[in-house]
Amino acid sequence: MVIKLLPYLKQHRWSIVWALFQVLLIAGFELLKPWPLQIVIDNVLSGKPFPIAALSASPGILLLLASVGIVFVHFGAGALTLLHNYTGIRIGQNMVNDLRGTLYAHLQRLSLAFHSRQRVGDLLYRITADSFAVQTMIMNGALPILSALVLLAGMLVVLFPLDPALTILALTVVPVLFVLISLFNRRIIEIAGDVRTTESRVYSLVQWAMSSIKVVQAFTKEEEEHRRFMGASRESHVAAVQLADPLFRHRQPRHCRRDGARRLCRSAGCHLRDIVDRAADRIYLLPRPALCTDQPDYPELGADRGRPSGGLQDF
């Protein structure tokens, strides 16, 4: 994955260098935040002498300078964070635009056999929605991790000379955090894949219904199509809630379990309805998704039902 993204990163290498420099500045300002408070506590309240003798004689001036320092450090950190977010969004959007262009050009060069096996709505989702994963990787992945590592290194440099034992004690929580993150990361990756799949089904249903709206209205299938859409939308909703709370899968709401039981009861007649539906499709020469939403995908006319929908697996 990283190797495939390297060409897109090279095109914006100077913007990335500028973003990395901003990370260093933000880490520096974050490390400066406790310093004015240290002056207030140690030199103003406790009466310890300040390194500059002229300021030690006037606690009021020292307190005023410390207050100004607090405002300056927090304002500088906020301004740099805002600039860093803008830079990261710009880099991510540029990479999304480049990736979309590459995917669209690649799709047009694929064979007709490939397009006959794929759903148009699924391809639309891959180009319009999945391409944003590049920006998410930059904004919520690489840059925050790098910023956290730089800040952690700076804190160790500052704290270890002051109190090595306390610094080591504070670091004992790091392995526990890594274990928890790794455990939840596996579940989140699995659920995120389900979210992408269910959202792709919604796109496919909407694309088919809107492109065939004349036939749907001619045969008065509006209610049927609405039920099919709501079933796919409900599955997408449940998957999205699971992504927000990885433990949700073990305590689904009652209506979700009830819907699952109903789908299980309808599974006996599902294949028969699919056969009738596909026969009608061949009569009217209209490719459409399968009638039963319990199927893992919605194959079009002539698609191989034993072949899973892999999206852009040939890319």
ChimeraX attribute file (.defattr): number of C-alpha atoms within 10 A of each C-alpha:
attribute: neighborCount
match mode: 1-to-1
recipient: residues
	/A:1	5
	/A:2	7
	/A:3	8
	/A:4	8
	/A:5	12
	/A:6	11
	/A:7	12
	/A:8	17
	/A:9	18
	/A:10	11
	/A:11	14
	/A:12	15
	/A:13	14
	/A:14	11
	/A:15	16
	/A:16	18
	/A:17	11
	/A:18	13
	/A:19	20
	/A:20	17
	/A:21	12
	/A:22	19
	/A:23	21
	/A:24	16
	/A:25	18
	/A:26	22
	/A:27	21
	/A:28	17
	/A:29	19
	/A:30	18
	/A:31	16
	/A:32	16
	/A:33	17
	/A:34	12
	/A:35	13
	/A:36	19
	/A:37	17
	/A:38	12
	/A:39	19
	/A:40	19
	/A:41	13
	/A:42	13
	/A:43	19
	/A:44	21
	/A:45	11
	/A:46	10
	/A:47	12
	/A:48	12
	/A:49	14
	/A:50	16
	/A:51	9
	/A:52	8
	/A:53	9
	/A:54	9
	/A:55	16
	/A:56	17
	/A:57	12
	/A:58	11
	/A:59	17
	/A:60	12
	/A:61	13
	/A:62	20
	/A:63	20
	/A:64	12
	/A:65	16
	/A:66	19
	/A:67	15
	/A:68	12
	/A:69	17
	/A:70	18
	/A:71	14
	/A:72	14
	/A:73	20
	/A:74	15
	/A:75	13
	/A:76	16
	/A:77	20
	/A:78	15
	/A:79	13
	/A:80	18
	/A:81	16
	/A:82	12
	/A:83	14
	/A:84	22
	/A:85	16
	/A:86	14
	/A:87	18
	/A:88	23
	/A:89	16
	/A:90	16
	/A:91	23
	/A:92	22
	/A:93	18
	/A:94	18
	/A:95	24
	/A:96	23
	/A:97	14
	/A:98	14
	/A:99	18
	/A:100	19
	/A:101	13
	/A:102	12
	/A:103	17
	/A:104	14
	/A:105	11
	/A:106	13
	/A:107	17
	/A:108	10
	/A:109	9
	/A:110	12
	/A:111	9
	/A:112	9
	/A:113	9
	/A:114	13
	/A:115	14
	/A:116	15
	/A:117	20
	/A:118	19
	/A:119	27
	/A:120	19
	/A:121	18
	/A:122	23
	/A:123	21
	/A:124	16
	/A:125	21
	/A:126	19
	/A:127	19
	/A:128	12
	/A:129	15
	/A:130	15
	/A:131	19
	/A:132	18
	/A:133	14
	/A:134	21
	/A:135	19
	/A:136	16
	/A:137	13
	/A:138	19
	/A:139	21
	/A:140	13
	/A:141	12
	/A:142	11
	/A:143	19
	/A:144	14
	/A:145	13
	/A:146	14
	/A:147	18
	/A:148	13
	/A:149	13
	/A:150	17
	/A:151	20
	/A:152	15
	/A:153	12
	/A:154	16
	/A:155	16
	/A:156	16
	/A:157	12
	/A:158	13
	/A:159	14
	/A:160	13
	/A:161	10
	/A:162	11
	/A:163	10
	/A:164	12
	/A:165	11
	/A:166	11
	/A:167	17
	/A:168	13
	/A:169	9
	/A:170	10
	/A:171	12
	/A:172	10
	/A:173	10
	/A:174	9
	/A:175	10
	/A:176	10
	/A:177	11
	/A:178	10
	/A:179	11
	/A:180	10
	/A:181	11
	/A:182	11
	/A:183	11
	/A:184	12
	/A:185	13
	/A:186	12
	/A:187	15
	/A:188	18
	/A:189	13
	/A:190	12
	/A:191	21
	/A:192	18
	/A:193	13
	/A:194	19
	/A:195	21
	/A:196	18
	/A:197	20
	/A:198	23
	/A:199	23
	/A:200	25
	/A:201	26
	/A:202	23
	/A:203	20
	/A:204	24
	/A:205	26
	/A:206	14
	/A:207	17
	/A:208	18
	/A:209	18
	/A:210	11
	/A:211	11
	/A:212	14
	/A:213	13
	/A:214	11
	/A:215	14
	/A:216	16
	/A:217	10
	/A:218	9
	/A:219	8
	/A:220	11
	/A:221	13
	/A:222	14
	/A:223	10
	/A:224	12
	/A:225	16
	/A:226	13
	/A:227	13
	/A:228	18
	/A:229	20
	/A:230	14
	/A:231	17
	/A:232	21
	/A:233	18
	/A:234	16
	/A:235	21
	/A:236	21
	/A:237	15
	/A:238	18
	/A:239	24
	/A:240	19
	/A:241	16
	/A:242	22
	/A:243	21
	/A:244	12
	/A:245	12
	/A:246	20
	/A:247	14
	/A:248	14
	/A:249	15
	/A:250	8
	/A:251	10
	/A:252	13
	/A:253	11
	/A:254	9
	/A:255	9
	/A:256	14
	/A:257	12
	/A:258	11
	/A:259	14
	/A:260	13
	/A:261	12
	/A:262	11
	/A:263	15
	/A:264	12
	/A:265	11
	/A:266	13
	/A:267	14
	/A:268	10
	/A:269	10
	/A:270	18
	/A:271	15
	/A:272	11
	/A:273	14
	/A:274	16
	/A:275	13
	/A:276	11
	/A:277	17
	/A:278	21
	/A:279	13
	/A:280	13
	/A:281	16
	/A:282	12
	/A:283	9
	/A:284	10
	/A:285	11
	/A:286	14
	/A:287	17
	/A:288	19
	/A:289	23
	/A:290	23
	/A:291	19
	/A:292	21
	/A:293	19
	/A:294	16
	/A:295	14
	/A:296	13
	/A:297	19
	/A:298	21
	/A:299	22
	/A:300	21
	/A:301	19
	/A:302	11
	/A:303	17
	/A:304	12
	/A:305	13
	/A:306	7
	/A:307	9
	/A:308	12
	/A:309	19
	/A:310	10
	/A:311	18
	/A:312	15
	/A:313	6
	/A:314	9
	/A:315	8
